[in-house]
Amino acid sequence: MKGIIILLVLLLTFSMAFPSGHTIRIDEDIELIQLSDGFYMHQTFVNSPTFGRYSSNGLLAIKNGKAFMIDTPVTNETTAKIATYLKDSMNVQIVSFTGGHFHEDCIGGMEYLKKAGVTTILNKRTEIKCKELNLPLPDTTFDENYFFNFEEIPVECRFAGGGHTADNIIVYFPDQKVMFGGCLVKSANSKNLGNLNDALVREWKSTIQKIIDLYPETKYIVPGHGDYGGIDLLYHTIELVNNYQKKE
């Protein structure tokens, strides 16, 4: 009985910390999950012959009928579906975009956004990879940090070091304490570091620790895949890096 009571208390605590936001189901492969007022995690599903069916995440900050998008779905077509839904059902226009790194689950739909007139912002390291791979190039680039206001909402785009890739960034909203960690941050149910084809594992731990030191009051973190969580996801990622390095 005591164990059941403890479990119920933990579940209640979690539900209070992370209230189940409104979820909008656009179709069987696209959902918008509300984190807080004006902030939605977009979660899209793809069927891969290699990995099977899996989901990828991005983030939307919405205010005054405008949206700042972080990461696109894998394809231009799915990106277009999100943009069309926002415009037709919420009267919202995507006006600016940044991608977490150069992989297709971050910038696979950037070509569509550029054709739609959306201002695109990428880290210089990501731009270099885009040139190497003959991918669409951004309108604006930055080196270490890019701080700006989106409809009077402060935004911090930051390169803190390598990890999942050499160019991965995080995006932080200090007023709302919302962070997009992307594939640099692993979800709570992740058992390993995932795709390491372009990883810098030896830098990963120090990069995450730098983010913890910079943003200790983070409330919501959206990882590149899986469920959103809190700052615990950063510590979980460090644990996974430690586990990996023990096996090397």
C-alpha positions as CSV (number, residue, x, y, z in Angstrom):
1,M,0.0,0.0,0.0
2,K,2.8,2.4,0.9
3,G,4.4,1.8,-2.5
4,I,1.1,2.6,-4.3
5,I,0.8,5.8,-2.4
6,I,4.3,6.9,-3.3
7,L,3.6,6.1,-6.9
8,L,0.4,8.1,-6.9
9,V,2.2,11.1,-5.3
10,L,4.9,10.9,-8.0
11,L,2.4,10.8,-10.8
12,L,0.5,13.7,-9.3
13,T,3.7,15.7,-9.0
14,F,4.6,15.0,-12.6
15,S,1.2,15.9,-13.9
16,M,1.4,19.2,-12.0
17,A,4.8,20.0,-13.4
18,F,3.8,19.0,-16.9
19,P,0.1,19.5,-17.4
20,S,-1.3,17.7,-20.4
21,G,-1.6,20.5,-22.9
22,H,-4.1,20.6,-25.7
23,T,-3.1,18.3,-28.6
24,I,-4.1,19.2,-32.2
25,R,-4.1,16.2,-34.5
26,I,-3.6,17.5,-38.1
27,D,-3.5,14.0,-39.6
28,E,-2.2,10.6,-38.7
29,D,1.4,11.8,-39.0
30,I,1.2,15.3,-37.6
31,E,0.4,16.6,-34.1
32,L,0.8,19.9,-32.4
33,I,1.2,19.5,-28.6
34,Q,0.7,22.6,-26.5
35,L,3.4,23.2,-23.9
36,S,2.3,26.6,-22.6
37,D,0.5,29.7,-23.9
38,G,1.7,30.2,-27.5
39,F,4.2,27.3,-27.5
40,Y,3.6,24.1,-29.4
41,M,5.8,21.1,-30.0
42,H,5.2,19.8,-33.5
43,Q,5.6,16.1,-33.7
44,T,5.6,14.3,-37.0
45,F,5.9,10.6,-37.9
46,V,7.7,9.0,-40.8
47,N,8.0,5.4,-42.0
48,S,11.6,4.5,-42.7
49,P,12.8,1.2,-44.3
50,T,15.8,1.4,-41.9
51,F,14.3,2.6,-38.6
52,G,10.6,1.7,-39.1
53,R,8.0,4.3,-37.9
54,Y,9.5,7.0,-35.8
55,S,8.7,10.5,-34.7
56,S,10.6,13.8,-34.8
57,N,10.0,17.0,-32.9
58,G,10.1,20.7,-33.6
59,L,8.8,23.8,-31.8
60,L,6.5,26.7,-32.7
61,A,6.4,30.0,-30.8
62,I,3.2,31.8,-31.8
63,K,2.2,35.4,-31.1
64,N,0.2,38.1,-32.9
65,G,-0.7,35.8,-35.7
66,K,2.9,35.0,-36.5
67,A,5.0,31.9,-35.8
68,F,8.7,31.3,-35.3
69,M,9.4,27.7,-36.3
70,I,12.3,25.6,-34.9
71,D,13.1,22.5,-37.0
72,T,11.0,21.3,-39.8
73,P,9.6,17.8,-40.4
74,V,11.7,15.6,-42.7
75,T,10.0,16.6,-45.9
76,N,8.7,19.8,-47.6
77,E,5.3,18.2,-48.0
78,T,4.8,17.7,-44.3
79,T,6.2,21.1,-43.5
80,A,3.6,22.6,-45.9
81,K,0.8,20.7,-44.1
82,I,1.8,22.4,-40.8
83,A,2.0,25.8,-42.5
84,T,-1.3,25.4,-44.2
85,Y,-3.0,24.3,-41.0
86,L,-1.6,27.2,-39.1
87,K,-2.8,29.6,-41.7
88,D,-6.3,28.1,-42.4
89,S,-7.3,27.0,-38.9
90,M,-5.4,29.4,-36.6
91,N,-4.8,32.4,-38.8
92,V,-1.1,32.1,-38.1
93,Q,1.7,32.7,-40.6
94,I,5.2,31.2,-40.2
95,V,7.6,34.2,-40.6
96,S,10.9,33.0,-39.3
97,F,12.7,29.7,-38.9
98,T,15.9,28.2,-37.4
99,G,17.2,24.6,-37.6
100,G,19.0,22.7,-34.9
101,H,21.5,21.0,-37.2
102,F,22.0,19.9,-40.8
103,H,20.1,16.6,-40.7
104,E,16.9,16.2,-42.6
105,D,14.8,16.0,-39.5
106,C,15.8,19.6,-38.8
107,I,15.9,21.3,-42.1
108,G,14.3,18.8,-44.5
109,G,11.4,21.3,-45.1
110,M,13.5,24.5,-45.3
111,E,13.2,24.6,-49.1
112,Y,9.4,25.0,-48.8
113,L,9.8,27.7,-46.1
114,K,12.2,29.7,-48.3
115,K,9.9,29.6,-51.2
116,A,7.1,30.8,-48.9
117,G,9.1,33.8,-47.9
118,V,10.0,32.7,-44.4
119,T,13.2,34.2,-43.0
120,T,15.7,31.4,-42.4
121,I,18.4,31.5,-39.7
122,L,21.1,28.9,-39.3
123,N,24.4,28.5,-37.5
124,K,27.5,29.1,-39.7
125,R,28.5,25.5,-39.1
126,T,25.2,24.3,-40.4
127,E,25.5,26.5,-43.5
128,I,28.9,25.0,-44.2
129,K,27.3,21.5,-44.2
130,C,24.4,22.8,-46.4
131,K,27.0,23.9,-49.0
132,E,28.8,20.6,-48.8
133,L,25.5,18.6,-49.3
134,N,24.0,21.0,-51.9
135,L,21.1,21.9,-49.6
136,P,19.2,25.2,-49.4
137,L,21.1,28.0,-47.8
138,P,19.8,30.3,-45.0
139,D,19.1,34.0,-45.2
140,T,21.1,34.7,-42.0
141,T,23.9,33.0,-40.1
142,F,25.5,33.3,-36.7
143,D,28.6,31.9,-35.0
144,E,28.2,31.3,-31.3
145,N,25.0,33.1,-30.3
146,Y,22.1,34.9,-32.0
147,F,19.8,36.7,-29.6
148,F,16.7,38.6,-30.9
149,N,13.1,39.4,-30.1
150,F,10.3,37.6,-31.9
151,E,7.1,39.7,-31.4
152,E,8.6,41.0,-28.2
153,I,9.5,37.5,-27.0
154,P,13.2,37.2,-26.2
155,V,14.9,34.3,-28.1
156,E,18.4,32.9,-27.6
157,C,19.9,30.7,-30.3
158,R,23.1,29.3,-28.9
159,F,25.9,27.0,-30.1
160,A,27.3,25.5,-26.9
161,G,29.5,22.8,-28.5
162,G,29.4,19.6,-30.3
163,G,27.4,16.5,-29.4
164,H,24.9,14.8,-31.7
165,T,26.6,16.7,-34.5
166,A,29.4,19.4,-34.7
167,D,26.8,22.1,-35.5
168,N,23.9,21.4,-33.1
169,I,22.4,24.4,-31.4
170,I,19.7,24.9,-28.7
171,V,17.1,27.6,-28.7
172,Y,15.9,29.1,-25.4
173,F,13.0,31.4,-24.5
174,P,14.1,32.9,-21.1
175,D,10.7,34.5,-20.2
176,Q,8.8,31.2,-20.7
177,K,11.8,29.0,-19.6
178,V,11.2,26.9,-22.7
179,M,14.1,25.2,-24.5
180,F,14.3,23.4,-27.8
181,G,17.2,21.0,-27.3
182,G,16.8,19.0,-30.5
183,C,18.8,15.9,-31.0
184,L,21.5,17.1,-28.6
185,V,19.1,16.2,-25.8
186,K,17.6,12.8,-25.3
187,S,14.1,12.0,-24.1
188,A,13.5,10.3,-20.8
189,N,12.8,7.0,-22.4
190,S,15.9,7.0,-24.6
191,K,18.2,4.1,-23.7
192,N,21.1,5.2,-25.8
193,L,22.5,8.2,-27.8
194,G,20.9,7.2,-31.0
195,N,22.4,8.0,-34.4
196,L,26.1,8.6,-33.9
197,N,27.2,8.9,-37.6
198,D,28.1,12.6,-37.2
199,A,28.5,12.7,-33.4
200,L,31.2,14.3,-31.3
201,V,30.6,12.1,-28.2
202,R,33.7,13.4,-26.4
203,E,32.3,16.9,-26.5
204,W,28.7,15.9,-25.7
205,K,28.9,15.9,-21.9
206,S,30.7,19.2,-21.6
207,T,28.2,20.8,-24.0
208,I,25.2,19.6,-22.0
209,Q,26.9,20.8,-18.7
210,K,27.4,24.2,-20.2
211,I,23.7,24.4,-21.1
212,I,22.7,23.3,-17.5
213,D,25.0,26.1,-16.1
214,L,23.5,28.7,-18.4
215,Y,19.8,27.7,-18.0
216,P,19.3,26.1,-14.6
217,E,15.7,27.3,-14.3
218,T,14.5,25.6,-17.6
219,K,10.9,24.4,-17.2
220,Y,10.2,22.7,-20.5
221,I,12.7,20.9,-22.9
222,V,11.8,19.6,-26.3
223,P,14.2,16.9,-27.5
224,G,14.6,16.0,-31.1
225,H,12.7,12.8,-30.7
226,G,10.3,11.4,-28.0
227,D,8.3,13.2,-25.3
228,Y,9.1,16.6,-23.9
229,G,10.2,17.0,-20.3
230,G,12.1,19.2,-17.9
231,I,15.7,19.9,-17.0
232,D,16.0,16.2,-16.0
233,L,16.4,15.5,-19.7
234,L,19.8,17.2,-19.7
235,Y,21.0,15.0,-16.8
236,H,19.6,12.0,-18.5
237,T,21.6,12.8,-21.6
238,I,24.8,13.1,-19.5
239,E,24.1,9.7,-18.0
240,L,23.7,8.2,-21.5
241,V,27.0,9.7,-22.6
242,N,28.7,8.3,-19.5
243,N,27.2,4.9,-20.2
244,Y,28.5,5.0,-23.8
245,Q,32.0,6.0,-22.8
246,K,32.3,3.3,-20.2
247,K,31.8,0.7,-23.1
248,E,34.4,2.3,-25.4
